[in-house]
Amino acid sequence: MPAWTRLKIVESFFLFTTLVTPFYTYADEGGVPFWMSGQYASMAAVPMATGWSLVAMPYVYSGSADKSKTFQHGQSVNAGLSTSMTLGLIQLGYVAEEKILGGQPYIGLGWGPGTNTTTASVSVTHPNIDLNRTNTMTGGSDIYPLASLTWNSGNNNYKTYITGDIPVGAYSPASLSGIGIGHGAMDAGGGYTYLNNTTGLEFSGIAGATYNMQNNQTNYKNGVDSHLDWSVSQFLSQQWQVGIAGYVYYQLTGDSGSGDKVGAFKSQVAAVGPQIGYVFNMGANQAYINLRTYKEFWAKNRVEGYATIATISLPLGK
């Protein structure tokens, strides 16, 4: 039996996450959405093996926006942004043997440490104007609970999920940088994976929408966001997989709140890049590593740059 017929890539979606995890690139308040685009890739909707699992997701991002673009973050309005972020996200999860509505249930909880450095060429915090302002923040992320159901029918696999953001991470409205987003959020959606058990051809898509609560520290409320993560890949052997992956993020409704100084500030971005995967054994179980890099484009009201994500899925047993 080929390896890809037995393997489930446990993509981290914590929110969120997937892992739905926010990544600190600037739309929404400061240009920062809850959803971490690119967290889902290959075999995102394939049912997982029952029992406990641990997913580690190292994440590195670097991006910028020119001085003609202004972004509000907390108490300041900023132009000429550049930002870099490194996260080490982990998600502990459990797949039950008992099915619900014919689907396989999964529950998980995600968190991770990280460092974010953001620089603004011009930063205005009434009445002060700062040039080349830089802030660095190091600390823990918000907490991201996740629940999902997956179904399998031959080469076809289906997923539905719900996730959210518990805003306990490192955040300050007085800083340009942050690890948490300063407000709660709920995200729900679903997806599909085609996995040909004979040829090893795979393609996946996970789509969802995020509802954001108001940030009570800034009285700023992000609009409703939509997102799509996708992947196309081919297993070259029982161990190696190659392909491409991408994402699209689009804000559906504008920002609001008494603290909003920049109006609707609707944002968008897309990205594409290569991916490679490797299957290996841990005792009687299979583990998986996936590495992918994205080049962003089509950005509006946010920074644009590069993201590199690794997913390391480790089975822990019953």
Sequence and secondary structure as in RCSB ss.txt:
>XXXX:A:sequence
MPAWTRLKIVESFFLFTTLVTPFYTYADEGGVPFWMSGQYASMAAVPMATGWSLVAMPYVYSGSADKSKTFQHGQ
SVNAGLSTSMTLGLIQLGYVAEEKILGGQPYIGLGWGPGTNTTTASVSVTHPNIDLNRTNTMTGGSDIYPLASLT
WNSGNNNYKTYITGDIPVGAYSPASLSGIGIGHGAMDAGGGYTYLNNTTGLEFSGIAGATYNMQNNQTNYKNGVD
SHLDWSVSQFLSQQWQVGIAGYVYYQLTGDSGSGDKVGAFKSQVAAVGPQIGYVFNMGANQAYINLRTYKEFWAK
NRVEGYATIATISLPLGK
>XXXX:A:secstr
  GGGT          BTTB        GGG  SS TTS  TTTTS   SEEEEEEEEEEEEEE  TT EEEETT
EEEEEEEEEEEEEEEEEEEE SS BTTBEEEEEEEE EEEEEEEEEEEEETTEEEEEEEEEEEEE  BEEEEEEE
EEETTEEEEEEEEEEB  SS  TT S  SS SS EEEEEEEEEEE TTT EEEEEEEEEEEE EETTTTEE   E
EEEEEEEEEESSSSEEEEEEEEEEEE S  BSTT SSTT   EEEEEEEEEEEEEEETTEEEEEEEEEEEEEEEE
SS EEEEEEEEEEEEEE 
